[in-house]
Amino acid sequence: MGNRDTRYDLIEPMMSQGKIVSFTDVFKYIKKTVVAIDLGKKVDRFTVMMHDPKKFSVGDIYKMSDLFKISPRQVFELIANEYLQKHEQRE
């Protein structure tokens, strides 16, 4: 992981302002391609994982936490919110 993309610095403030409340909201501020590469994932695989976050390993969560400069708990909460939103839409 070379130089950290400066767009990662937007995530925590946007969460504080309520503009990021679910996992996919993160990708309004930084491209999924950047995150995938920084996690060492192929973009296609990362896309699959985004749609089914259970496929992320705990290590992936901690790496994203470091990249996003938020706690692992906050990453889990974003994923949980995403899961809840998708399941509410189905009902």
C-alpha positions as CSV (number, residue, x, y, z in Angstrom):
1,M,0.0,0.0,0.0
2,G,1.9,3.0,-1.3
3,N,0.7,6.5,-0.6
4,R,-2.7,6.6,1.1
5,D,-5.3,8.3,-1.1
6,T,-6.4,11.7,0.5
7,R,-10.0,10.9,-0.2
8,Y,-9.9,8.5,2.7
9,D,-9.8,11.6,4.9
10,L,-13.3,12.5,3.9
11,I,-14.9,9.4,5.4
12,E,-14.8,10.2,9.1
13,P,-16.1,13.8,8.7
14,M,-18.9,12.6,6.4
15,M,-19.9,10.0,8.9
16,S,-19.9,12.7,11.6
17,Q,-22.2,14.8,9.4
18,G,-24.5,11.9,8.7
19,K,-23.7,11.8,5.0
20,I,-22.2,8.3,5.4
21,V,-24.5,5.9,7.2
22,S,-24.1,2.6,5.3
23,F,-21.2,0.8,3.7
24,T,-21.9,1.8,0.1
25,D,-22.1,5.5,1.1
26,V,-18.3,5.4,1.5
27,F,-18.0,4.9,-2.2
28,K,-19.6,8.3,-2.9
29,Y,-16.3,9.8,-1.6
30,I,-13.7,7.3,-2.7
31,K,-13.7,4.9,-5.7
32,K,-14.2,1.2,-4.9
33,T,-11.3,0.5,-7.2
34,V,-8.9,2.5,-4.9
35,V,-10.2,0.6,-1.8
36,A,-10.0,-2.8,-3.6
37,I,-6.4,-2.2,-4.7
38,D,-5.4,-1.0,-1.2
39,L,-7.0,-4.2,0.3
40,G,-5.1,-6.3,-2.3
41,K,-8.4,-7.5,-3.9
42,K,-9.4,-7.7,-7.5
43,V,-12.1,-5.1,-8.3
44,D,-14.6,-7.7,-9.5
45,R,-14.1,-9.7,-6.3
46,F,-14.4,-6.6,-4.2
47,T,-17.7,-5.7,-5.9
48,V,-19.0,-9.2,-5.0
49,M,-17.9,-8.6,-1.4
50,M,-19.6,-5.2,-1.3
51,H,-22.9,-6.8,-2.3
52,D,-22.5,-9.6,0.2
53,P,-20.4,-8.1,3.1
54,K,-20.3,-11.4,4.9
55,K,-17.6,-12.4,2.5
56,F,-15.2,-9.8,4.0
57,S,-12.8,-11.3,6.5
58,V,-12.2,-9.7,9.9
59,G,-8.8,-8.8,8.6
60,D,-10.4,-6.9,5.7
61,I,-12.6,-5.0,8.2
62,Y,-9.5,-4.0,10.2
63,K,-7.6,-2.9,7.0
64,M,-10.6,-0.8,6.0
65,S,-10.6,0.7,9.5
66,D,-7.0,1.7,9.1
67,L,-7.6,3.1,5.6
68,F,-10.8,5.0,6.6
69,K,-9.3,6.2,9.9
70,I,-12.3,5.0,11.8
71,S,-12.7,2.2,14.4
72,P,-13.4,-1.4,13.3
73,R,-16.7,-1.1,15.2
74,Q,-17.7,1.8,12.9
75,V,-16.9,-0.3,9.8
76,F,-19.0,-3.2,11.2
77,E,-21.8,-0.7,11.9
78,L,-21.7,0.7,8.3
79,I,-21.9,-2.9,7.0
80,A,-24.8,-3.7,9.5
81,N,-26.7,-0.6,8.4
82,E,-26.2,-1.7,4.7
83,Y,-27.5,-5.2,5.5
84,L,-30.6,-3.8,7.4
85,Q,-31.4,-1.3,4.5
86,K,-31.3,-4.1,1.9
87,H,-33.5,-6.4,4.0
88,E,-36.0,-3.7,4.8
89,Q,-36.3,-3.0,1.0
90,R,-37.2,-6.7,0.4
91,E,-40.1,-6.7,2.9
